[in-house]
Amino acid sequence: MKKFEQTETERLILRRPRPEDAEAIFDRYANDPEVTRYLGWLRHTSVEDSRSFIAFSESEWERWAVGPLLVELKESGLLLGSTGFAFETLWRASTGYVFSKGAWGKGYATEAMRAVVEIGRTAGLTRLYALCHAGHSASAHVLEKCGFLREGLLRRHFEFPNLDDGAHDIFHYGFVYEKYR
Ligand SMILES: CC(C)(COP(=O)(O)OP(=O)(O)OC[C@H]1O[C@@H](n2cnc3c(N)ncnc32)[C@H](O)[C@@H]1OP(=O)(O)O)[C@@H](O)C(=O)NCCC(=O)NCCS
């Protein structure tokens, strides 16, 4: 299995997180209550949480061809957010994304997710999937623009760690690579 290194899109670089990224991850998005509202992981409350994420990322990268990815602006190197893969088998992985508030509404999530779909193709995936809060229209729209199909509504399925009002409905989105359709 060949290790992925990094990829460039028109405006972005997607690359493996490094230990020295912890403070920027914390400051740029992982500590922001608004940004982390609909995420499946607990908002970071100290840089130590961001370091733990990098340690987790390292273990994923040791095991699989590609793991979590940071997204930087190509022209300045500014950290915009994160995306990447959580492999479950050699053929199936889940994905997701988070961008700092100042980076919203500029098409970055769509650009990054299209790149993620292509990296998954190179990595030999059959299926990539994503879960999304049923009320999160912007995220659902990003997935649909990138070719994901809404495969189901899971009712009262997930207790979002940064929301405190019980289990929420989620959409299940899947992307099956062309040769397996
Ligand atoms: C969701 C998120 C990733 C979107 O990032 P982004 O870079 O703004 O996304 P893009 O600009 O590529 O695309 C957003 C699309 O949703 C649309 N949109 C924005 N708000 C919307 C809303 N309330 N309802 C419907 N569509 C909406 C935009 O118009 C755009 O579509 P268009 O290009 O067809 O006009 C970003 O808001 C984010 O990081 N949020 C916090 C983390 C998060 O919730 N992650 C997803 C967890 S499932």
The ligand as an SDF file (V2000), in Angstrom:
LIG
                    3D

 48 50  0  0  0  0  0  0  0  0999 V2000
  -20.1630   23.0540    6.5960 C   0  0  0  0  0  0  0  0  0  0  0  0
  -18.8950   23.7240    6.1300 C   0  0  0  0  0  0  0  0  0  0  0  0
  -17.8180   22.6750    6.0100 C   0  0  0  0  0  0  0  0  0  0  0  0
  -19.1290   24.3760    4.7830 C   0  0  0  0  0  0  0  0  0  0  0  0
  -17.9010   24.9060    4.3310 O   0  0  0  0  0  0  0  0  0  0  0  0
  -17.8170   25.9720    3.1620 P   0  0  0  0  0  0  0  0  0  0  0  0
  -16.3890   26.0800    2.7600 O   0  0  0  0  0  0  0  0  0  0  0  0
  -18.5390   27.1920    3.5690 O   0  0  0  0  0  0  0  0  0  0  0  0
  -18.6210   25.2210    2.0270 O   0  0  0  0  0  0  0  0  0  0  0  0
  -18.6790   25.6160    0.4920 P   0  0  0  0  0  0  0  0  0  0  0  0
  -18.4890   27.0900    0.3480 O   0  0  0  0  0  0  0  0  0  0  0  0
  -17.8060   24.7050   -0.2960 O   0  0  0  0  0  0  0  0  0  0  0  0
  -20.1580   25.2050    0.1070 O   0  0  0  0  0  0  0  0  0  0  0  0
  -21.2430   25.5160    0.9410 C   0  0  0  0  0  0  0  0  0  0  0  0
  -22.5000   25.4050    0.1080 C   0  0  0  0  0  0  0  0  0  0  0  0
  -23.6230   25.3580    0.9760 O   0  0  0  0  0  0  0  0  0  0  0  0
  -24.4770   26.4460    0.6660 C   0  0  0  0  0  0  0  0  0  0  0  0
  -25.0720   26.8700    1.9260 N   0  0  0  0  0  0  0  0  0  0  0  0
  -24.5270   27.6300    2.8890 C   0  0  0  0  0  0  0  0  0  0  0  0
  -25.4050   27.7520    3.9000 N   0  0  0  0  0  0  0  0  0  0  0  0
  -26.4860   27.0360    3.5450 C   0  0  0  0  0  0  0  0  0  0  0  0
  -27.7290   26.7740    4.1740 C   0  0  0  0  0  0  0  0  0  0  0  0
  -28.0150   27.2670    5.3820 N   0  0  0  0  0  0  0  0  0  0  0  0
  -28.6260   25.9990    3.5150 N   0  0  0  0  0  0  0  0  0  0  0  0
  -28.3390   25.4730    2.3090 C   0  0  0  0  0  0  0  0  0  0  0  0
  -27.1800   25.6820    1.6680 N   0  0  0  0  0  0  0  0  0  0  0  0
  -26.2690   26.4620    2.2970 C   0  0  0  0  0  0  0  0  0  0  0  0
  -23.5970   27.4930    0.0250 C   0  0  0  0  0  0  0  0  0  0  0  0
  -24.3430   28.3970   -0.7690 O   0  0  0  0  0  0  0  0  0  0  0  0
  -22.6850   26.6010   -0.8140 C   0  0  0  0  0  0  0  0  0  0  0  0
  -23.3360   26.1090   -1.9550 O   0  0  0  0  0  0  0  0  0  0  0  0
  -23.1160   26.7680   -3.4350 P   0  0  0  0  0  0  0  0  0  0  0  0
  -21.6390   26.6630   -3.7100 O   0  0  0  0  0  0  0  0  0  0  0  0
  -23.9250   25.8850   -4.3090 O   0  0  0  0  0  0  0  0  0  0  0  0
  -23.5780   28.1780   -3.3370 O   0  0  0  0  0  0  0  0  0  0  0  0
  -18.4370   24.8050    7.1150 C   0  0  0  0  0  0  0  0  0  0  0  0
  -19.5210   25.6160    7.3780 O   0  0  0  0  0  0  0  0  0  0  0  0
  -17.8910   24.2600    8.4160 C   0  0  0  0  0  0  0  0  0  0  0  0
  -16.7190   23.9290    8.5150 O   0  0  0  0  0  0  0  0  0  0  0  0
  -18.7270   24.1740    9.4490 N   0  0  0  0  0  0  0  0  0  0  0  0
  -18.2920   23.7150   10.7560 C   0  0  0  0  0  0  0  0  0  0  0  0
  -17.9240   22.2500   10.7950 C   0  0  0  0  0  0  0  0  0  0  0  0
  -19.0050   21.3720   10.2840 C   0  0  0  0  0  0  0  0  0  0  0  0
  -20.1590   21.5660   10.6130 O   0  0  0  0  0  0  0  0  0  0  0  0
  -18.6120   20.3800    9.4900 N   0  0  0  0  0  0  0  0  0  0  0  0
  -19.5250   19.4380    8.8770 C   0  0  0  0  0  0  0  0  0  0  0  0
  -19.9400   18.3890    9.8270 C   0  0  0  0  0  0  0  0  0  0  0  0
  -21.0840   17.2660    9.0000 S   0  0  0  0  0  0  0  0  0  0  0  0
  1  2  1  0
  2  3  1  0
  2  4  1  0
  2 36  1  0
  4  5  1  0
  5  6  1  0
  6  7  2  0
  6  8  1  0
  6  9  1  0
  9 10  1  0
 10 11  2  0
 10 12  1  0
 10 13  1  0
 13 14  1  0
 14 15  1  0
 15 16  1  0
 15 30  1  0
 16 17  1  0
 17 18  1  0
 17 28  1  0
 18 19  1  0
 18 27  1  0
 19 20  2  0
 20 21  1  0
 21 22  1  0
 21 27  2  0
 22 23  1  0
 22 24  2  0
 24 25  1  0
 25 26  2  0
 26 27  1  0
 28 29  1  0
 28 30  1  0
 30 31  1  0
 31 32  1  0
 32 33  2  0
 32 34  1  0
 32 35  1  0
 36 37  1  0
 36 38  1  0
 38 39  2  0
 38 40  1  0
 40 41  1  0
 41 42  1  0
 42 43  1  0
 43 44  2  0
 43 45  1  0
 45 46  1  0
 46 47  1  0
 47 48  1  0
M  END
$$$$
